[in-house]
């Protein structure tokens, strides 16, 4: 009796997931998208269950138009808030809530789109780098040259240390940011990269003989430093809960550098590389495919935790009142 009951349960389970779909194109879309997820995503735990749940929810749908919004739940189940389904010009993904938030910084992100720099206390260089939208790689030169120009405007033999502010850096293209900051990062070293789901290297960030290569692509800037930076000059990186993606990767590129600290808030947790894959002529899927690693081969599967955590207290109009700047200046004085 028990054997028959067990056989009955198995048959019911199989039938439930070989159910008839109202529209075969819905099932075909699911199958193709999940084949891509299985082949490329770093988040494949419980993939069969997630797929079967989607089967159940979509069996009676009339079209893929009705199916697409369900992928918000798929990406939540995958724990992938960096990816998403692209369908007919819309994106269906999951936005993980931030650990904290700041109405002040949120407003600054909306209004401040350019690099800012100045000298603090006549001996510390300060540069603030926001995110960018150079996803088509058309502004690599202009963005990196702008960063270097701001460094040139501040740098002199009187500068004893630097504060690199990434609090407003919500992401974009990391290539021009890293290129602009190349002379801070170091020389003749691998300073980061990517590992895939099997923990195999899938990309390197390196500088050799003053040439920067990201994933094998050599990057060159038209603008150069007027005055060289002092060797191992102290650097403080500032982060916020909005520092994300390219901003986080920029911060990671400094982790492990001598006389360098991160001050501020835990970052937004977009520390994965994302690649896009075509499903059909009107749909594609972006997936987190690789984890970021730093120069010491540490893998970042979650957000960056600062060396010195300072929550709130931001005042970019008056840096002397800014709590993160105050801590950064204290550290720079101690290092020097």
TORBA-125399 format. One line per 10 residues: for each residue x, y, z of C-alpha. Coordinates in steps of 0.001 Angstrom, whole numbers. Layout:
BEGIN
X:Y:Z; ...
end
This chain:
BEGIN
0:0:0; 2794:2378:871; 4549:1655:-2439; 1404:2459:-4427; 924:5653:-2445; 4528:6679:-3137; 4105:5951:-6849; 889:8016:-6884; 2683:10995:-5287; 5469:10830:-7844
2997:10733:-10722; 1008:13668:-9336; 4211:15690:-8956; 5307:14957:-12506; 1885:15704:-13957; 1654:18989:-12076; 4788:20276:-13795; 4079:18856:-17227; 785:20715:-17187; -729:22116:-20329
-123:25792:-21002; -2834:27991:-22409; -216:29503:-24706; 2811:27405:-25684; 4883:30534:-26302; 4731:31288:-22569; 6356:27959:-21694; 8906:28350:-24477; 9874:31768:-23147; 10303:30397:-19621
12367:27446:-20831; 14717:29611:-22879; 15203:32200:-20135; 15892:29539:-17502; 18360:27783:-19780; 20296:31058:-19876; 20056:31441:-16095; 21322:27884:-15560; 24268:28404:-17924; 25418:31833:-16799
24068:32986:-13433; 25984:32829:-10164; 22624:32340:-8423; 21316:28881:-9328; 20289:27442:-5965; 16734:26040:-6020; 16532:26814:-9729; 14208:23895:-10504; 11815:24935:-7754; 11810:28553:-8958
11108:27412:-12503; 8312:25088:-11427; 6727:27870:-9367; 6752:30085:-12437; 5194:27274:-14480; 2325:27087:-11995; 1748:30846:-11983; 1836:31192:-15764; 23:28090:-17081; -3198:30020:-17708
-1627:33187:-19068; -2544:34260:-22578; 735:35916:-23575; 4326:36700:-22663; 3126:40266:-21996; 1360:38890:-18914; 4330:36697:-18004; 7019:39402:-17995; 6035:41091:-14680; 6366:37724:-12899
10128:37903:-13426; 10325:40431:-10611; 9574:37494:-8332; 12003:35262:-10201; 14893:37643:-9589; 13931:37988:-5948; 14019:34197:-5613; 17392:34163:-7368; 18618:36817:-4904; 19823:38778:-7924
18958:42464:-7577; 21592:43479:-10112; 19975:41664:-13046; 16553:41802:-14665; 14378:40848:-17620; 14360:43334:-20497; 11077:43062:-22406; 9608:45528:-24897; 11598:48422:-23480; 10763:47697:-19836
12848:46118:-17100; 11433:43573:-14680; 13748:42940:-11764; 13983:43062:-8000; 15311:46040:-6086; 16611:44952:-2710; 15843:47551:-30; 18862:49549:1134; 20149:48909:4631; 19776:52624:5359
18874:55775:3466; 19515:59483:3454; 17157:62079:2027; 20097:64492:1861; 22289:62204:-247; 19329:61090:-2356; 18689:64711:-3345; 22385:65321:-4012; 22459:62319:-6352; 19624:63874:-8361
21289:67260:-8719; 25051:66640:-8735; 26319:65024:-11937; 29870:66372:-12250; 33209:65786:-10547; 34086:68205:-7719; 37488:68863:-6185; 39187:71195:-3713; 42019:71524:-1215; 41150:71070:2461
43304:72652:5182; 45857:73628:2513; 47353:70124:2493; 44704:67505:1673; 43300:66849:-1762; 39593:66132:-2101; 37790:64758:-5158; 34134:63699:-5395; 33178:61395:-8265; 29478:60737:-9017
28077:57860:-11038; 27769:58013:-14815; 25550:56639:-17556; 28271:55622:-20002; 26869:52139:-20609; 27707:52388:-24322; 31397:53180:-23589; 31271:56431:-25574; 32513:58702:-22772; 35488:56779:-21390
37971:59441:-22519; 35945:62444:-21411; 35090:61010:-17966; 38639:59858:-17188; 40159:63094:-18517; 37778:65114:-16345; 38841:63186:-13238; 42542:63684:-14044; 41972:67389:-14726; 40430:67765:-11272
43371:65936:-9713; 45726:68308:-11548; 43800:71309:-10266; 44406:70216:-6660; 47685:68299:-6705; 50940:69933:-5621; 53958:69142:-3486; 52022:70514:-504; 49359:67769:-654; 49929:65211:2118
46935:62948:1518; 43729:62480:-468; 40033:61914:142; 38216:60202:-2724; 34482:60624:-2186; 32275:57931:-3737; 29147:58654:-1699; 27206:59833:-4779; 28611:57159:-7083; 25574:55008:-7870
27337:53143:-10669; 27661:53227:-14428; 30832:52447:-16345; 33735:51653:-14022; 36384:51783:-16780; 36802:55592:-16968; 36671:55962:-13184; 39467:53441:-12655; 41457:54974:-15500; 41094:58439:-13983
42327:57146:-10616; 45036:54874:-12054; 47945:56765:-10508; 46469:56319:-7018; 45814:52597:-7396; 49422:51543:-7963; 51712:50067:-10606; 52902:46617:-11639; 50098:44759:-9912; 46759:43020:-10323
44446:45191:-8239; 41187:43262:-8670; 39023:41320:-11062; 36189:38841:-11359; 35588:35202:-10395; 32770:33159:-11911; 30337:30853:-10112; 32980:28088:-10092; 35461:30448:-8416; 37580:30585:-11563
39142:33831:-12718; 37019:35452:-15425; 38727:38836:-15656; 41635:40817:-14236; 42198:44476:-13436; 45894:45223:-13765; 48442:47986:-14179; 51858:47199:-15636; 54456:49744:-16722; 51825:52440:-16167
49393:50758:-18583; 45935:49806:-17309; 44226:46671:-18583; 40687:45751:-17554; 39662:42262:-18649; 42426:42380:-21252; 41379:45759:-22682; 44095:48419:-22541; 42843:51834:-21392; 44675:55048:-22118
43861:58606:-21095; 44610:61663:-23193; 45174:63830:-20132; 48184:63132:-17912; 49192:64247:-14442; 51140:67502:-14341; 52787:66532:-11060; 53308:62929:-10055; 51602:61700:-6927; 53784:60985:-3945
54525:57285:-3601; 52070:55550:-1263; 50308:58844:-556; 47591:58209:2078; 44080:57804:649; 40700:57739:2381; 37726:56416:402; 34279:57674:1447; 31206:55475:890; 27457:55677:1505
24516:53316:1270; 24129:54595:-2320; 27654:53684:-3409; 26835:50938:-5897; 28134:48823:-8763; 30951:50792:-10467; 31254:52870:-7293; 31719:49717:-5224; 34210:48293:-7721; 36201:51510:-7533
36307:51213:-3740; 37352:47551:-4003; 40218:48517:-6328; 41758:50414:-3377; 41251:47721:-735; 44637:46288:233; 46526:49397:-839; 49003:50654:1767; 47926:53616:3913; 44352:53414:2651
41093:53237:4594; 37391:53200:3770; 35216:55514:5855; 31430:55814:5782; 28496:53464:5391; 28115:49874:4132; 27617:50041:383; 24562:49097:-1715; 25594:45487:-2473; 25884:45518:-6265
29282:43802:-6259; 28641:41522:-9217; 29459:41735:-12895; 26349:41705:-15084; 26043:40365:-18620; 23104:40499:-21020; 21792:37561:-23057; 19285:37587:-25899; 16065:35592:-25523; 14435:36753:-28750
14087:39910:-30847; 12129:41775:-28166; 13527:40318:-24962; 16798:39757:-23185; 17921:38905:-19694; 20647:40539:-17597; 22273:38202:-15099; 24844:38492:-12338; 27551:36253:-13754; 30667:36989:-11694
31771:38133:-8256; 34302:40931:-7740; 37629:40175:-6054; 40206:42583:-4653; 43997:42593:-5044; 44297:40037:-2230; 41813:37672:-3928; 39063:38326:-1390; 35651:37660:-2940; 32825:40176:-2433
29472:38403:-2434; 27893:41147:-351; 28409:44841:247; 31597:46555:1369; 31888:47182:5098; 33972:50311:5834; 37046:50198:8037; 35434:53014:10012; 31652:53127:9939; 30103:56587:10081
26336:56704:9548; 24800:59976:8381; 26245:63383:9186; 26764:64289:5505; 27285:67976:4639; 28818:68450:1206; 28164:72190:1202; 30359:72646:4279; 32894:69818:4401; 34264:70928:7754
30902:69951:9280; 30709:66631:7423; 31135:63737:9867; 32804:61443:7320; 35222:64190:6267; 36042:64894:9918; 36969:61226:10433; 38933:61139:7172; 40980:64185:8178; 41667:62649:11582
43024:59505:9925; 45151:61436:7436; 46745:63405:10283; 47463:60179:12163; 48964:58485:9094; 51222:61426:8351
end
